[in-house]
């Protein structure tokens, strides 16, 4: 009998692993629709869709291991990080998905609300929030939309040696700022940014990358707290900007 492993579970969705099959349970089927179509369109390896019976999506397990985890040292070699950068570049060069993404104004509005909540509820010191909000402002400029993953965390990128075997969790995919994906991939692992850029194959604005680190972390603390996760890795990223 195969054991059932709870990979992640909160009020919005849950992911279970049974042998070599991942079962994603999501009450928002529009989000699952985006995930399935994005995996079809993306020019990078993605999990095989085994079957779908709402609210469950069954995906085949990927070969290899996750590139790393936020808050922990990554054991993946520089070549694996470079391969991840190359895969992200292929994605960003692809035609845009046919649904809208968020505008800089929408991102800014949401960010301001999160900052007010963090300070108003005494979750983080006001000076820490204010400083990172200032840093984040650099990211809130007009960008040329690219096909972005939208949540390119380390745990979503699987590698085997120097090969990317697959990228998971496409429910946030949309036209967006390419540098947001690069920032998300290297969040908390600044020492790996050069390897990723080497694979990406073009110069990037490092100030914008740093701005997205602050912005993503500011937006993440509340969600993580309300869904039962420890936000200390994101808080560590914010403190690094002081």
C-alpha positions in Angstrom: 0.0 0.0 0.0 1.4 3.4 -1.0 1.7 6.0 1.8 0.0 9.3 1.5 2.3 12.3 2.0 0.9 15.8 2.6 3.1 18.0 0.6 1.3 21.3 1.4 -2.1 22.0 2.8 -3.9 25.2 3.7 -7.4 26.8 3.4 -7.1 27.4 -0.4 -5.6 24.2 -1.7 -3.8 21.0 -0.8 -1.2 18.8 -2.5 -0.8 15.1 -1.7 1.8 12.6 -3.0 0.8 9.0 -3.4 3.7 7.0 -4.8 4.7 8.7 -8.1 1.5 10.7 -8.4 0.8 14.2 -7.0 -2.8 15.0 -6.3 -3.6 18.7 -6.3 -6.9 19.7 -4.7 -8.1 23.2 -5.4 -11.5 24.7 -4.9 -10.8 27.4 -7.5 -11.0 25.6 -10.8 -10.2 28.8 -12.7 -6.8 28.6 -11.1 -6.4 25.0 -12.2 -7.5 26.0 -15.7 -4.6 28.4 -15.8 -2.2 25.9 -14.5 -3.1 23.2 -17.1 -3.1 25.6 -20.0 0.2 27.3 -18.9 1.9 23.9 -18.8 0.7 23.2 -22.3 2.0 26.5 -23.6 5.3 26.7 -21.7 8.4 25.7 -23.7 10.1 24.1 -20.6 9.6 20.7 -19.0 6.5 20.4 -16.9 4.8 17.5 -15.0 2.7 15.2 -17.1 -1.1 15.6 -16.5 -2.3 12.1 -15.7 -6.0 13.0 -15.3 -8.3 15.7 -14.0 -11.5 15.3 -12.1 -12.4 18.6 -10.4 -11.4 19.6 -7.8 -8.5 17.1 -8.2 -5.6 17.4 -10.7 -3.3 14.4 -10.9 0.3 15.0 -12.0 3.2 12.6 -12.5 6.2 13.1 -10.2 9.3 14.7 -11.6 12.7 13.2 -11.8 15.5 14.6 -9.6 15.1 17.0 -6.7 14.0 20.6 -6.0 16.6 23.2 -6.7 16.5 24.2 -3.0 14.3 25.6 -0.3 14.0 29.2 1.1 15.8 29.5 4.4 18.1 26.5 3.7 21.4 26.2 1.9 21.0 24.7 -1.6 23.2 21.7 -2.5 22.5 22.0 -6.2 25.7 22.8 -8.2 26.2 26.1 -10.0 25.5 24.3 -13.3 22.0 23.4 -12.1 21.3 27.1 -11.2 22.6 28.1 -14.6 20.3 25.5 -16.3 17.4 27.0 -14.3 18.3 30.5 -15.7 18.4 29.1 -19.2 15.0 27.5 -18.8 13.5 30.7 -17.5 14.9 32.6 -20.5 13.1 30.1 -22.9 9.9 30.8 -21.0 10.3 34.5 -21.2 11.0 34.4 -24.9 7.8 32.4 -25.6 4.6 34.0 -26.9 2.5 35.5 -24.1 -0.4 33.4 -22.6 -3.8 34.7 -23.7 -5.0 36.0 -20.3 -4.1 39.3 -18.6 -1.5 39.8 -16.0 -1.3 42.4 -13.2 -0.2 46.0 -14.0 2.4 47.9 -11.9 -0.4 50.0 -10.5 -2.3 46.9 -9.3 0.9 45.5 -7.7 1.6 48.8 -6.0 -1.9 49.1 -4.6 -1.8 45.6 -3.2 1.7 46.3 -1.7 0.6 49.4 0.0 -2.3 47.5 1.6 0.1 44.9 2.9 2.5 47.4 4.3 -0.4 49.2 6.1 -1.5 45.8 7.6 2.1 44.9 8.7 2.6 48.2 10.5 -1.0 48.6 11.8 -1.0 45.2 13.4 2.5 45.4 14.8 3.7 42.4 12.8 6.9 44.1 11.7 8.7 47.3 12.8 7.7 50.4 10.9 11.2 51.2 9.9 11.8 47.8 8.4 8.6 48.0 6.4 9.2 51.6 5.3 12.7 50.9 4.2 11.7 47.8 2.1 8.8 49.7 0.6 11.3 52.3 -0.6 13.5 49.6 -2.1 10.4 47.9 -3.7 9.4 51.1 -5.5 12.2 50.5 -8.1 10.3 47.4 -9.4 7.1 49.4 -9.9 8.0 50.8 -13.3 6.6 50.0 -16.7 7.8 46.7 -17.9 7.6 44.8 -21.2 5.4 41.8 -20.5 6.9 38.3 -20.8 5.5 34.9 -20.2 6.1 34.5 -16.5 5.7 31.6 -14.2 4.6 34.0 -11.4 5.6 31.9 -8.4 9.0 30.5 -9.4 10.1 29.4 -5.9 13.1 27.0 -5.5 10.8 24.2 -4.6 9.0 24.5 -7.9 12.1 23.9 -10.0 13.4 20.3 -10.2 16.8 19.4 -11.4 18.9 16.3 -12.0 22.6 17.2 -12.1 22.7 20.1 -14.5 19.4 19.4 -16.2 16.0 21.0 -15.4 13.6 18.1 -15.3 10.5 20.1 -14.7 8.8 23.2 -13.3 5.8 22.9 -11.0 2.8 25.0 -9.9 1.8 27.2 -12.8 -1.4 28.6 -11.4 0.1 32.1 -11.2 1.4 32.1 -14.8 0.6 35.3 -16.7 2.1 38.1 -18.7 4.4 40.0 -16.3 7.8 41.3 -15.5 10.6 38.8 -16.4 12.7 40.1 -13.5 10.1 39.0 -11.0 10.6 35.4 -11.9 14.4 35.8 -11.6 14.0 37.5 -8.2 11.6 34.8 -6.9 14.0 32.1 -8.0 16.9 33.6 -6.1 15.0 34.9 -3.1 17.1 34.3 0.0 19.9 32.9 -2.2 21.6 36.0 -3.5 24.9 34.2 -3.8 23.3 32.1 -6.7 22.1 35.1 -8.7 25.3 35.2 -10.9 24.8 31.5 -11.8 21.2 32.1 -12.8 22.1 35.2 -14.9 24.9 33.2 -16.6 22.3 30.7 -17.7 19.8 33.4 -18.5 22.2 34.8 -21.0 21.6 38.5 -20.8 22.3 41.4 -18.4 19.6 42.3 -15.9 19.0 45.3 -13.7 20.2 44.1 -10.3 18.4 47.0 -8.5 15.1 45.8 -9.9 15.9 42.2 -8.8 16.6 43.5 -5.2 13.4 45.6 -5.4 11.4 42.5 -6.2 13.0 40.6 -3.3 11.7 43.3 -0.9 8.3 43.5 -2.7 7.7 39.8 -2.7 8.7 39.4 0.9 6.5 42.3 2.1 3.5 40.8 0.3 4.2 37.3 1.6 4.4 37.8 5.3 0.7 38.2 5.9 -0.3 35.3 3.6 2.2 33.0 5.2 1.1 34.0 8.7 -2.6 33.6 8.0 -2.1 30.2 6.4 -0.1 28.7 9.2 3.4 29.1 7.8 6.5 30.6 9.4 7.5 33.8 7.5 10.9 34.1 9.1 12.8 33.5 5.8 11.0 36.4 4.2 11.6 38.5 7.2 15.3 37.7 7.0 15.3 38.9 3.4 13.6 42.2 4.5 16.2 42.7 7.3 19.0 42.2 4.8 17.9 45.4 3.1 18.6 47.5 6.2 
